Amino acid sequence: MSEFTAFLGDDAGAVTIDWVGLAAAILLLGIMVVYAIFDGGVAGLVSSVNSTLTGVVTDIGTGTAPSLNQTCAKTQKGIKCLK
């Protein structure tokens, strides 16, 4: 019976409860910050980048890829392959 009364009197696990509560509060605060950032901030940024890049013209051709047997070399105007 003395082991049972010693178990009831032991408060070593009480510190664990404090740390669990503190970790839960920090996690909740982090979730709230991430939600606030991604809710409006990133959506506006993506919209701005999308509208900026809509009219951009690239210099990439859509021709066929060279065969593996061709020899290619880099020139001032791009990559040229010998037939």
C-alpha positions in Angstrom: 0.0 0.0 0.0 2.9 2.3 0.6 3.9 2.1 -3.1 0.4 3.3 -4.0 0.5 6.3 -1.7 4.0 7.1 -3.0 2.6 7.0 -6.6 -0.2 9.4 -5.6 2.2 11.8 -4.0 4.7 11.9 -6.9 4.2 15.0 -9.1 7.0 14.4 -11.6 4.6 14.0 -14.5 3.0 17.4 -13.9 5.8 19.1 -15.8 5.0 17.0 -18.9 1.4 18.4 -18.9 2.9 22.0 -18.9 5.1 21.2 -21.8 2.3 19.6 -23.8 0.2 22.7 -23.3 3.0 25.0 -24.3 3.7 22.9 -27.4 0.0 22.9 -28.4 -0.1 26.7 -28.0 3.0 27.2 -30.1 1.7 24.9 -32.8 -1.7 26.7 -32.9 0.1 30.0 -33.2 2.2 28.7 -36.1 -0.9 27.3 -37.9 -2.6 30.7 -37.5 0.4 32.6 -38.9 0.7 30.2 -41.9 -3.0 30.5 -42.6 -2.8 34.3 -42.5 0.1 34.3 -44.9 -1.3 31.9 -47.4 -4.9 33.1 -47.2 -4.4 36.4 -48.9 -0.7 37.1 -49.2 0.4 34.3 -51.5 -2.8 34.3 -53.6 -2.2 38.0 -54.4 1.4 37.3 -55.2 0.6 34.4 -57.5 -2.1 36.6 -59.3 0.4 39.4 -59.8 3.1 37.1 -61.2 0.6 35.4 -63.4 -0.6 38.7 -64.9 3.0 39.8 -65.4 4.0 36.6 -67.2 0.9 36.3 -69.4 2.3 38.4 -72.2 5.9 37.2 -72.1 7.2 35.8 -75.3 9.9 33.2 -75.2 12.6 32.4 -77.7 12.1 28.7 -77.6 11.4 26.9 -80.9 9.0 24.1 -81.1 10.8 22.1 -83.8 11.7 18.5 -83.6 14.5 17.3 -81.4 17.7 16.2 -83.1 18.4 12.5 -83.4 21.0 11.0 -81.1 23.4 10.4 -84.0 23.8 14.1 -84.8 26.7 16.2 -83.6 25.5 19.5 -82.1 27.5 22.6 -81.2 26.6 25.8 -79.3 26.7 29.0 -81.5 25.9 32.6 -80.9 22.4 32.1 -82.1 21.7 28.9 -80.2 22.5 25.2 -80.6 23.1 24.0 -84.2 23.2 20.3 -85.2 25.0 18.9 -88.2 23.1 16.5 -90.4 
